[in-house]
Amino acid sequence: MSHSKRAREAAALAGRLEGARVVTDPSPPERQFPLRTAILAWGAAEPGATHHLVVQDDVELSPGFLRRVEAGVRLFPDAALAFYANWSSMNGAAIRLAGAAGATWVHEMGTEYFPTLALALPARHVGDFVEFATALSRWWRDDDDVMREFLESRGIDAYVSVPCLVEHRDLESVAGNGDHGERRAAWFTAEPAYDPSHEALAHAIDFCPWLNKCRALVLARTVHDGRQMWIQRPWTDMAAAHGLDAGDLRAGFDRLAARSPRLQKTADDLGELFVFSLWLTSYLMGAAVRAGVPLRTLPGRGAPPTGPAIERAGLHTLAVGGSAWMPLPPSLLATYSAETAELAETGFTAGLTAG
């Protein structure tokens, strides 16, 4: 799925996808309509295929990308499968928590826009989506919003790979999203994250910590009309559910900061609320993993990995993703990258080991 301005990038990407067909936006260069291009891209499904994969032209692929896509459609043949989630999104929060718990897939959150940067659908749904989207294309511009409406209206299950299998490259937006700031994956790795014999699904997560616009929140699971969804709640809900005292958590952070002039300076320059929320979100992630994230090891697959959970938690993107849409200069955040990494890692370890 491409645009005429990115013909070179699209051709190179298609070559890495075993010669995939490139479908180009038919709109004039000054007027981009991602949904119209998506309709053409989904309409390009091969007759007789069981699944159709659409990849947008501004991504970097992980090694073995197509092998992992094939593994996913074999594991979940009736589901929509996304292979990317933004580092600031609810799905990004779910990927971090699921990864820390040892999952290779996570049940999609079902609440915000659906990530369409790299997406596979069962072929039997493709024609229905094209018809559904075409009817909305006069009023709707973005394909990710329409895909959300389609999946929800048809009751189609959806899962996201853990980690993300594509990274959003830092190219100029041709869809008019330049004001969205830097958009990267919640957790992308250029190396295989797990032994190929291991496949596990994180599902029915009751509480998921989320650092959103510099504040710690909790995504709490509920069920509506037979389908699960998540609502935003105060972080104290999760603390209470895990037997944690909000005052004790704040006091623990204050003690940590008091011992380090570097962290005190970080809080002064980045904002005390943000710095505390960063540490707190990481702590709650660790506490959730310690309490047990619901995992289902998929049939015929190996046991979860035994390595340190912190290596799989995607904490390196937590600070920058959690400050998206806020007037926090990226250069200032970069200046304190070592300190924010320390806060995230310290918080996660404390939550994971607290007894």
C-alpha positions as CSV (number, residue, x, y, z in Angstrom):
1,M,0.0,0.0,0.0
2,S,1.9,3.0,-1.3
3,H,1.9,6.5,-2.6
4,S,3.6,7.9,-5.7
5,K,6.0,9.9,-3.6
6,R,7.3,6.7,-2.2
7,A,7.7,4.6,-5.3
8,R,11.4,3.8,-4.5
9,E,10.7,2.7,-0.9
10,A,7.7,0.6,-2.0
11,A,9.7,-1.2,-4.7
12,A,12.4,-2.0,-2.2
13,L,9.9,-3.2,0.4
14,A,8.1,-5.4,-2.2
15,G,11.4,-7.1,-3.0
16,R,11.8,-8.1,0.6
17,L,8.2,-9.4,0.6
18,E,8.9,-11.9,-2.1
19,G,7.8,-9.6,-4.9
20,A,4.5,-8.4,-3.4
21,R,2.3,-6.3,-5.6
22,V,2.5,-2.5,-5.0
23,V,-0.9,-0.7,-5.0
24,T,-0.5,3.1,-5.3
25,D,-2.8,5.9,-4.1
26,P,-4.7,7.1,-7.1
27,S,-5.3,10.6,-5.6
28,P,-3.4,13.7,-6.7
29,P,-0.1,14.2,-4.8
30,E,-1.6,17.1,-2.8
31,R,-4.6,15.2,-1.7
32,Q,-4.0,11.9,0.1
33,F,-6.8,9.6,1.2
34,P,-5.4,6.5,3.0
35,L,-8.8,4.8,3.0
36,R,-9.1,4.9,-0.8
37,T,-5.7,3.4,-1.2
38,A,-6.5,0.7,1.4
39,I,-9.6,-0.2,-0.5
40,L,-7.5,-0.9,-3.5
41,A,-4.8,-2.7,-1.5
42,W,-7.4,-5.0,0.1
43,G,-9.1,-5.5,-3.2
44,A,-5.9,-6.9,-4.6
45,A,-6.2,-10.3,-2.8
46,E,-5.2,-13.3,-4.9
47,P,-8.1,-15.6,-5.9
48,G,-7.9,-18.8,-3.8
49,A,-5.8,-17.3,-1.1
50,T,-6.7,-18.1,2.5
51,H,-5.4,-14.8,3.9
52,H,-4.4,-11.4,2.6
53,L,-1.6,-9.2,4.0
54,V,-1.4,-5.5,3.5
55,V,1.8,-3.7,4.5
56,Q,2.3,0.1,4.2
57,D,5.3,1.5,2.5
58,D,7.0,3.2,5.4
59,V,8.0,0.2,7.5
60,E,11.2,-1.7,8.4
61,L,10.6,-5.5,8.5
62,S,11.9,-7.7,11.2
63,P,14.0,-10.7,10.2
64,G,11.8,-13.6,9.3
65,F,8.8,-11.4,9.0
66,L,6.8,-13.5,6.5
67,R,7.7,-16.7,8.5
68,R,6.1,-15.1,11.6
69,V,3.1,-13.9,9.6
70,E,2.6,-17.5,8.4
71,A,2.9,-18.8,11.9
72,G,0.3,-16.4,13.1
73,V,-2.3,-17.2,10.5
74,R,-1.8,-20.9,11.2
75,L,-2.3,-20.3,14.9
76,F,-5.3,-18.0,14.5
77,P,-6.8,-18.7,11.1
78,D,-10.1,-16.9,11.7
79,A,-8.6,-13.7,13.3
80,A,-7.3,-10.4,12.1
81,L,-3.6,-10.1,12.9
82,A,-1.7,-6.9,13.4
83,F,2.0,-6.8,13.4
84,Y,2.6,-3.2,14.7
85,A,1.3,-1.0,17.5
86,N,2.3,2.6,18.2
87,W,4.4,3.2,21.3
88,S,1.8,5.6,22.7
89,S,-1.3,3.4,22.1
90,M,-3.3,1.1,24.3
91,N,-2.2,-1.8,22.2
92,G,1.4,-0.7,22.8
93,A,0.8,-0.9,26.5
94,A,-0.7,-4.4,26.1
95,I,2.4,-5.5,24.0
96,R,4.8,-4.4,26.7
97,L,2.9,-6.2,29.5
98,A,2.3,-9.3,27.4
99,G,6.0,-9.4,26.4
100,A,7.2,-9.1,30.0
101,A,4.9,-12.0,30.8
102,G,6.4,-14.2,28.1
103,A,3.7,-14.0,25.4
104,T,4.2,-13.9,21.7
105,W,0.7,-12.7,20.9
106,V,-1.8,-10.5,22.8
107,H,-5.5,-10.1,22.4
108,E,-6.1,-6.7,20.7
109,M,-7.5,-4.0,23.0
110,G,-10.6,-3.3,20.9
111,T,-11.0,0.3,21.9
112,E,-9.0,2.8,19.8
113,Y,-8.2,2.9,16.1
114,F,-7.0,-0.4,14.7
115,P,-3.3,-0.5,13.7
116,T,-3.1,-1.1,10.0
117,L,0.6,-0.6,9.3
118,A,0.9,-4.3,8.7
119,L,-2.2,-6.4,8.9
120,A,-3.5,-9.8,7.7
121,L,-7.1,-10.7,7.3
122,P,-8.8,-14.0,6.4
123,A,-9.5,-13.8,2.7
124,R,-13.2,-14.5,3.2
125,H,-13.6,-11.1,5.0
126,V,-11.7,-9.1,2.4
127,G,-14.6,-8.5,0.0
128,D,-16.9,-7.6,2.8
129,F,-14.4,-5.0,4.1
130,V,-13.9,-3.5,0.6
131,E,-17.7,-3.1,0.3
132,F,-17.9,-1.7,3.9
133,A,-15.1,0.7,3.4
134,T,-16.2,1.9,0.0
135,A,-19.6,2.9,1.4
136,L,-17.8,5.1,4.0
137,S,-15.0,6.5,1.8
138,R,-17.0,9.7,0.9
139,W,-16.9,10.8,4.6
140,W,-14.0,8.9,6.1
141,R,-10.3,9.5,5.4
142,D,-8.4,7.1,7.5
143,D,-8.3,3.3,7.0
144,D,-7.4,2.5,10.7
145,D,-10.7,4.0,12.0
146,V,-12.8,2.2,9.4
147,M,-11.0,-1.1,10.1
148,R,-11.9,-0.7,13.7
149,E,-15.5,-0.2,12.8
150,F,-15.5,-3.2,10.5
151,L,-13.9,-5.7,12.9
152,E,-16.2,-4.6,15.7
153,S,-19.4,-4.7,13.6
154,R,-18.5,-8.2,12.3
155,G,-17.3,-9.6,15.6
156,I,-13.9,-10.6,14.2
157,D,-11.3,-11.5,16.8
158,A,-8.0,-9.7,16.6
159,Y,-4.5,-10.3,17.9
160,V,-1.2,-8.3,17.9
161,S,2.2,-9.9,17.6
162,V,4.6,-9.6,20.5
163,P,7.0,-7.9,19.8
164,C,6.0,-5.8,16.8
165,L,7.3,-7.3,13.5
166,V,7.6,-4.0,11.7
167,E,9.0,-0.6,12.7
168,H,7.5,2.7,11.5
169,R,10.3,4.4,9.6
170,D,11.0,8.1,10.2
171,L,9.8,9.3,6.8
172,E,7.8,12.4,6.0
173,S,4.1,11.7,6.3
174,V,2.2,11.7,3.0
175,A,-1.1,11.2,4.8
176,G,-1.0,14.6,6.5
177,N,0.0,13.2,9.9
178,G,3.2,15.2,10.3
179,D,1.8,16.9,13.4
180,H,1.5,13.6,15.2
181,G,5.2,13.6,16.1
182,E,7.5,10.6,15.9
183,R,5.5,7.4,15.7
184,R,7.4,4.2,16.5
185,A,6.6,0.7,17.6
186,A,6.0,-0.1,21.3
187,W,8.6,-2.9,21.1
188,F,10.4,-3.8,17.9
189,T,13.6,-5.9,17.8
190,A,15.8,-6.7,14.9
191,E,16.6,-10.1,16.5
192,P,14.2,-13.0,17.2
193,A,12.6,-12.4,20.6
194,Y,11.8,-16.0,21.4
195,D,12.7,-19.6,20.6
196,P,10.6,-20.6,17.5
197,S,9.1,-23.4,19.5
198,H,7.4,-21.0,21.9
199,E,4.0,-19.5,21.2
200,A,1.8,-18.1,23.9
201,L,-1.2,-15.8,23.9
202,A,-1.8,-13.2,26.6
203,H,-5.6,-12.8,27.0
204,A,-8.3,-11.7,29.5
205,I,-5.9,-9.2,31.1
206,D,-7.9,-7.5,33.8
207,F,-5.6,-4.5,34.4
208,C,-3.0,-3.0,32.0
209,P,-0.8,0.0,33.1
210,W,-0.7,2.8,30.5
211,L,1.5,5.9,30.5
212,N,-0.6,8.3,28.5
213,K,0.2,12.0,28.0
214,C,2.6,11.9,30.9
215,R,0.2,10.4,33.4
216,A,-0.2,6.9,34.8
217,L,-3.5,5.3,34.0
218,V,-5.0,1.8,34.1
219,L,-6.8,0.1,31.3
220,A,-9.4,-2.1,33.0
221,R,-11.1,-5.0,31.1
222,T,-14.8,-5.2,30.8
223,V,-17.2,-7.1,28.6
224,H,-19.9,-5.5,26.5
225,D,-22.3,-7.5,24.3
226,G,-20.1,-10.5,24.7
227,R,-16.9,-8.7,23.5
228,Q,-14.1,-7.6,25.8
229,M,-13.0,-4.0,25.8
230,W,-10.9,-1.7,28.1
231,I,-11.9,1.4,29.9
232,Q,-9.5,4.0,31.4
233,R,-9.4,4.1,35.2
234,P,-7.2,5.8,37.9
235,W,-4.0,3.9,38.6
236,T,-5.1,3.5,42.2
237,D,-7.7,0.9,41.0
238,M,-4.8,-1.4,40.0
239,A,-2.8,-0.7,43.1
240,A,-5.7,-1.7,45.3
241,A,-6.5,-4.8,43.3
242,H,-2.9,-6.0,43.8
243,G,-2.8,-5.2,47.5
244,L,-0.6,-2.1,47.1
245,D,-1.0,1.1,49.0
246,A,-0.9,4.3,46.9
247,G,0.8,6.3,49.7
248,D,3.5,3.7,50.1
249,L,4.2,3.8,46.4
250,R,4.6,7.5,46.4
251,A,6.8,7.3,49.4
252,G,9.0,4.7,47.7
253,F,9.5,6.9,44.7
254,D,10.3,9.9,46.9
255,R,13.0,7.9,48.7
256,L,14.5,6.8,45.4
257,A,14.6,10.4,44.1
258,A,16.0,11.8,47.3
259,R,19.0,9.6,47.0
260,S,19.9,10.8,43.5
261,P,20.5,14.5,42.6
262,R,20.3,13.3,38.9
263,L,16.8,12.1,39.3
264,Q,15.8,15.2,41.2
265,K,17.1,17.3,38.3
266,T,15.3,15.1,35.9
267,A,12.0,15.7,37.8
268,D,12.7,19.5,37.8
269,D,13.2,19.6,34.1
270,L,10.7,17.0,32.8
271,G,8.1,17.6,35.4
272,E,7.5,15.7,38.7
273,L,4.2,14.3,37.6
274,F,5.7,12.7,34.4
275,V,8.7,11.3,36.2
276,F,6.6,9.8,39.0
277,S,4.1,8.4,36.5
278,L,6.9,6.8,34.4
279,W,8.3,5.1,37.5
280,L,4.8,4.1,38.7
281,T,3.7,2.7,35.4
282,S,6.8,0.5,35.3
283,Y,6.2,-0.6,38.9
284,L,2.6,-1.6,38.1
285,M,3.8,-3.5,35.1
286,G,6.2,-5.5,37.3
287,A,3.5,-6.0,39.9
288,A,1.1,-7.3,37.2
289,V,3.7,-9.8,35.9
290,R,4.5,-10.9,39.5
291,A,0.7,-11.5,40.1
292,G,0.4,-13.4,36.9
293,V,-0.7,-12.3,33.4
294,P,-3.2,-14.8,31.9
295,L,-1.2,-16.8,29.3
296,R,-2.3,-19.7,27.2
297,T,0.6,-21.7,25.8
298,L,-0.6,-22.7,22.3
299,P,-1.0,-26.4,21.5
300,G,2.2,-28.2,20.7
301,R,4.4,-25.3,21.7
302,G,7.2,-25.0,24.2
303,A,7.2,-23.4,27.7
304,P,7.6,-19.6,28.2
305,P,11.1,-18.3,28.3
306,T,13.0,-18.2,31.5
307,G,15.1,-15.1,30.8
308,P,14.7,-11.8,32.7
309,A,11.3,-10.3,32.1
310,I,12.7,-6.8,31.9
311,E,14.4,-7.6,28.6
312,R,10.9,-8.3,27.1
313,A,9.0,-5.4,28.6
314,G,9.7,-2.8,25.9
315,L,10.6,-0.3,28.6
316,H,13.0,1.6,26.2
317,T,10.0,3.2,24.5
318,L,7.9,3.9,27.6
319,A,9.0,7.4,28.3
320,V,8.9,8.8,24.8
321,G,5.6,7.0,23.9
322,G,4.0,8.0,27.2
323,S,4.8,11.7,26.6
324,A,3.3,11.8,23.0
325,W,0.9,14.6,22.3
326,M,2.4,16.7,25.1
327,P,4.5,19.9,24.9
328,L,7.7,18.1,26.0
329,P,10.5,18.8,23.6
330,P,12.0,15.6,22.1
331,S,15.5,17.1,22.5
332,L,14.9,17.6,26.3
333,L,13.6,14.1,26.6
334,A,16.6,12.8,24.8
335,T,18.9,14.7,27.1
336,Y,17.5,12.7,30.0
337,S,17.2,9.3,28.2
338,A,19.6,7.6,30.6
339,E,17.6,8.9,33.6
340,T,14.2,7.9,32.2
341,A,15.6,4.4,31.3
342,E,16.8,4.1,34.9
343,L,13.5,5.1,36.3
344,A,11.6,2.6,34.1
345,E,13.9,-0.3,34.9
346,T,14.1,0.5,38.6
347,G,10.3,0.8,38.8
348,F,9.7,-2.5,36.9
349,T,12.2,-4.4,39.0
350,A,10.7,-3.1,42.2
351,G,7.2,-4.1,41.2
352,L,8.4,-7.5,40.0
353,T,10.3,-8.4,43.2
354,A,8.2,-6.6,45.9
355,G,6.9,-9.1,48.4
